[in-house]
Amino acid sequence: MLHAVPSPPLEVPQAPARIVTGLYLRCLREANGVLLKEVAAAARVSTSAVSRWERAESPIPRDALRTLLQRYGVARKQTEFLVRHMPLQSYGRGQCAPQGLASRAPHDHWADVADDEAAARYIAVMRQASKVVQFCEVVPAGLRTPAYQNLMLNPDVCVVPDEPVLGMPSWVHQVPWAAKQQRTVLLDERLLTNGGSQAAAVAAQLRHLASLVSAEDPRGGDLVVRILPLSRLLFVHTVGSVTEVSLHGHRMVVSIGLFPTYETGSRVAQVVSAGLREAVEAAWSREETYEGLVRAAEAMERRAAS
């Protein structure tokens, strides 16, 4: 298990709170129809400074963050949560020695526990990332049929929605999927047989996935869907659904349970990244994935008809 060797980050890791908050600021600005120059005037800085804050290329002062969030109408409780979790402007990861078995420096790990705003920020991260590699135990957002999505977003079973739903902050409904997002989705093999009383809806979902695999460009495209077999125990099987994203050149490990969590730079992040690379190598081929999805859909249809 875990034959892939952890690789060092390509960049000096940035604190995940800065990365996610920077994207949040950009999404809020665009949802409110505010120009960079207007924001810059409010914060009394240059437009390039605001742009760097939104891309987490430079740290945003806490006072400036508070000013911008107030400018966008963010509630005081939410504003103070982000300001409190933002590293000081002088913080630099390289100045801090990693601590503990996880080899974390301060601010390497961030739990975003701000209720609906946290879920909305997670959705924005997943949609706007330029590259996504994810291991999923259910079909993830963006690849679902309407019937399957209703199952996944049922309030009785869904703790934190991973797609915009009624009642979520309005700004997140305007966040589009990134153009040319490179996305690799590794689906747990158990998904092929888990249908229960919803076999018909699951069968239709499996056929939809098969159509996506069939439409893939064999030379390499923006979306790759593969089945990850259970024939050998892999690291990702021990941690459950997990994702690595690249956002504005920053890499983060992302997971969601009762709330979203983000990790950069630490030994944990490196091991999860290596585990995902190992899983990509172990996944079924395109042909095997397509055939497996079709066979599973046919079996699920027979179950639904019985």
C-alpha positions in Angstrom: 0.0 0.0 0.0 1.2 3.5 -0.9 4.0 2.7 -3.3 3.9 6.2 -4.7 6.6 8.4 -3.2 5.5 11.7 -1.7 6.8 14.6 -3.8 7.7 18.0 -2.4 5.3 20.9 -3.2 6.0 22.7 -6.5 5.6 26.1 -4.7 6.2 27.4 -1.2 2.9 26.2 0.3 0.4 28.9 1.1 -1.9 28.8 4.1 -5.2 27.2 3.0 -7.2 29.9 4.8 -5.5 32.5 2.5 -6.2 30.5 -0.6 -9.8 29.8 0.1 -10.5 33.3 1.4 -8.8 34.9 -1.7 -11.2 32.9 -4.0 -14.1 33.9 -1.7 -13.2 37.6 -2.2 -13.2 37.2 -5.9 -16.4 35.3 -6.1 -18.1 37.9 -3.8 -16.8 40.8 -5.9 -18.0 39.2 -9.2 -21.4 38.3 -7.7 -21.8 41.9 -6.6 -20.7 43.3 -10.0 -17.9 45.2 -8.3 -14.8 46.2 -10.4 -11.3 45.7 -9.1 -10.7 49.5 -9.1 -13.7 50.1 -6.8 -12.4 47.5 -4.4 -9.0 49.0 -4.5 -10.4 52.4 -3.8 -12.3 51.1 -0.7 -9.1 49.4 0.6 -6.9 52.3 -0.4 -4.5 50.0 -2.4 -3.7 49.3 -6.0 -5.8 47.1 -8.2 -2.8 44.8 -8.6 -2.7 44.4 -4.8 -6.4 43.3 -4.7 -5.7 40.9 -7.6 -2.8 39.4 -5.7 -5.0 39.0 -2.5 -7.7 37.2 -4.5 -5.1 34.8 -5.9 -3.3 34.3 -2.5 -0.1 35.6 -4.1 0.4 38.0 -1.3 -1.0 38.1 2.2 -4.0 40.3 2.9 -3.9 42.5 6.0 -6.6 41.7 8.5 -8.0 45.3 8.4 -8.2 45.2 4.6 -10.0 41.8 4.7 -12.5 43.2 7.2 -13.1 46.2 5.0 -13.6 44.1 1.8 -16.0 41.7 3.5 -18.0 44.5 4.9 -18.0 46.1 1.4 -19.6 42.9 0.1 -22.2 42.7 2.8 -20.8 39.7 4.6 -22.4 39.2 8.1 -20.2 40.4 11.0 -20.1 36.8 12.5 -18.7 35.5 9.2 -16.3 38.3 8.8 -14.8 37.9 12.2 -14.5 34.2 11.7 -12.3 34.7 8.6 -10.3 37.5 10.1 -9.6 35.4 13.2 -8.4 32.5 11.1 -6.3 34.5 8.7 -2.5 34.2 9.3 -0.8 37.4 10.3 0.5 39.4 7.3 4.1 38.6 8.4 3.5 34.9 8.6 5.7 32.7 6.3 5.6 29.0 6.4 9.4 28.7 5.8 10.0 30.5 9.1 8.2 27.8 11.1 9.4 24.3 11.9 6.8 21.6 11.2 5.6 19.9 14.3 4.2 16.5 15.3 3.6 13.3 13.4 1.7 15.2 10.8 4.7 17.5 10.2 2.5 20.6 10.2 3.5 24.2 10.4 1.0 26.7 11.8 -1.8 27.3 9.4 -1.1 24.2 7.3 -4.5 22.8 8.2 -7.8 24.7 8.2 -11.3 23.5 9.2 -13.9 25.9 7.7 -16.8 25.5 10.2 -18.8 28.6 9.1 -22.0 26.7 8.3 -23.5 27.5 4.8 -20.7 30.0 3.9 -18.2 27.2 4.5 -20.1 24.8 2.2 -20.4 27.6 -0.4 -16.7 28.2 -0.3 -16.0 24.5 -0.7 -18.3 24.4 -3.8 -16.4 27.4 -5.2 -13.1 25.8 -4.7 -14.2 22.6 -6.4 -15.7 24.5 -9.4 -12.9 27.0 -9.9 -9.8 24.7 -9.4 -7.8 24.4 -12.6 -6.9 20.7 -11.8 -8.8 18.2 -9.6 -7.9 14.6 -8.7 -10.5 13.0 -6.5 -11.4 9.6 -5.0 -15.2 9.3 -4.5 -17.4 6.8 -2.8 -20.4 8.4 -4.5 -20.8 10.1 -7.9 -19.5 13.7 -7.3 -21.0 17.1 -8.1 -21.0 18.0 -11.8 -21.4 14.4 -13.0 -24.8 13.5 -11.7 -28.1 12.9 -13.3 -31.0 14.9 -11.9 -32.5 11.8 -10.2 -29.2 10.8 -8.6 -28.6 14.4 -7.5 -31.9 14.4 -5.7 -30.7 11.3 -3.8 -27.3 12.8 -2.9 -28.7 16.2 -1.8 -31.7 14.8 0.2 -31.6 16.9 3.4 -32.3 13.7 5.4 -28.9 12.2 4.3 -26.8 15.1 3.1 -25.1 16.9 6.0 -23.2 19.4 3.9 -24.4 20.0 0.3 -21.6 19.9 -2.4 -23.7 21.7 -5.0 -25.8 24.9 -4.6 -29.2 24.3 -3.2 -32.1 26.5 -2.1 -31.2 28.5 1.0 -27.4 28.6 0.4 -25.7 32.0 0.0 -26.8 33.6 -3.2 -23.3 34.3 -4.5 -22.4 30.6 -4.8 -25.2 30.1 -7.4 -23.2 32.3 -9.8 -19.9 30.5 -9.5 -19.3 28.6 -12.8 -17.1 25.6 -13.4 -13.7 26.6 -14.6 -13.2 26.4 -18.3 -10.9 23.6 -19.3 -10.8 22.2 -15.8 -8.6 19.1 -15.8 -10.5 16.6 -13.6 -9.8 13.0 -12.8 -12.5 11.2 -10.9 -11.7 7.8 -9.3 -14.9 6.0 -8.3 -15.0 3.3 -5.7 -15.8 -0.1 -7.2 -18.6 -0.5 -4.7 -20.6 2.1 -6.5 -21.3 -0.5 -9.2 -23.3 -2.6 -6.9 -24.8 -0.2 -4.4 -28.4 0.5 -5.6 -30.8 -0.6 -2.9 -34.3 0.7 -3.4 -33.0 3.3 -5.9 -31.7 0.8 -8.4 -33.4 2.5 -11.4 -31.9 5.9 -10.6 -28.5 4.4 -10.0 -28.7 2.4 -13.3 -29.4 5.6 -15.2 -26.5 7.3 -13.4 -24.1 4.5 -14.3 -25.2 4.7 -18.0 -24.5 8.5 -17.8 -21.0 7.8 -16.5 -20.5 5.3 -19.3 -21.4 7.9 -21.8 -18.9 10.3 -20.3 -16.2 7.7 -20.5 -17.1 6.9 -24.1 -16.9 10.6 -25.0 -13.4 11.0 -23.5 -10.6 12.0 -25.9 -8.2 9.0 -25.9 -5.3 11.6 -26.4 -6.2 13.2 -23.1 -9.1 15.5 -22.3 -10.5 17.7 -19.5 -12.5 14.9 -17.8 -11.3 11.4 -16.9 -13.6 9.0 -15.0 -12.2 5.7 -13.8 -13.2 2.9 -11.5 -10.9 2.1 -8.6 -11.0 -1.6 -7.9 -11.1 -3.2 -4.5 -8.8 -6.0 -5.5 -5.9 -4.4 -3.7 -6.0 -2.2 -0.6 -4.8 1.3 -1.4 -4.1 4.3 0.8 -7.2 6.2 -0.3 -9.4 3.3 0.8 -8.3 4.0 4.3 -9.1 7.7 4.3 -12.3 7.8 2.2 -13.3 10.4 -0.2 -10.5 12.9 -0.7 -9.4 15.4 -3.3 -6.3 17.4 -4.4 -7.0 20.6 -6.2 -4.8 23.2 -7.9 -6.2 26.7 -7.5 -4.2 29.8 -8.8 -1.1 27.6 -8.7 -1.6 26.5 -5.1 -2.1 22.9 -4.3 -4.5 21.8 -1.5 -5.8 18.6 -0.2 -9.5 18.9 0.4 -12.1 16.8 2.2 -15.6 17.3 3.4 -17.6 15.7 6.2 -19.4 17.7 8.8 -17.5 20.6 7.4 -14.8 21.3 4.7 -11.1 20.9 5.6 -8.1 22.0 3.7 -4.4 21.1 4.0 -1.2 22.4 2.4 2.5 21.7 2.7 2.4 19.2 5.6 3.5 15.6 5.6 -0.2 14.7 5.6 -0.8 16.7 2.4 2.1 15.0 0.7 1.1 11.5 1.7 -2.5 12.1 0.5 -1.2 13.5 -2.8 1.0 10.4 -3.2 -2.0 8.2 -2.4 -4.0 9.8 -5.1 -1.2 9.3 -7.6 -1.0 5.6 -6.6 -4.8 5.3 -7.1 -4.7 6.8 -10.6 -2.1 4.2 -11.5 -4.2 1.3 -10.0 -7.5 2.3 -11.6 -9.1 0.4 -14.4 -8.4 1.4 -18.0 -10.8 3.5 -20.0 -12.1 0.3 -21.7 -12.4 -1.6 -18.5 -14.2 1.3 -16.8 -16.7 1.6 -19.7 -17.5 -2.1 -19.8 -17.8 -2.3 -16.0 -20.2 0.6 -15.9 -22.4 -0.8 -18.7 -22.5 -4.3 -17.0 -23.3 -2.7 -13.7 -26.1 -0.6 -15.2 -27.6 -3.7 -16.9 -27.6 -5.6 -13.6 -29.1 -2.6 -11.8 -31.9 -2.4 -14.4 -32.7 -6.1 -13.9 -32.8 -5.5 -10.2 -35.2 -2.5 -10.6 -37.5 -4.6 -12.9 -37.7 -7.6 -10.6 
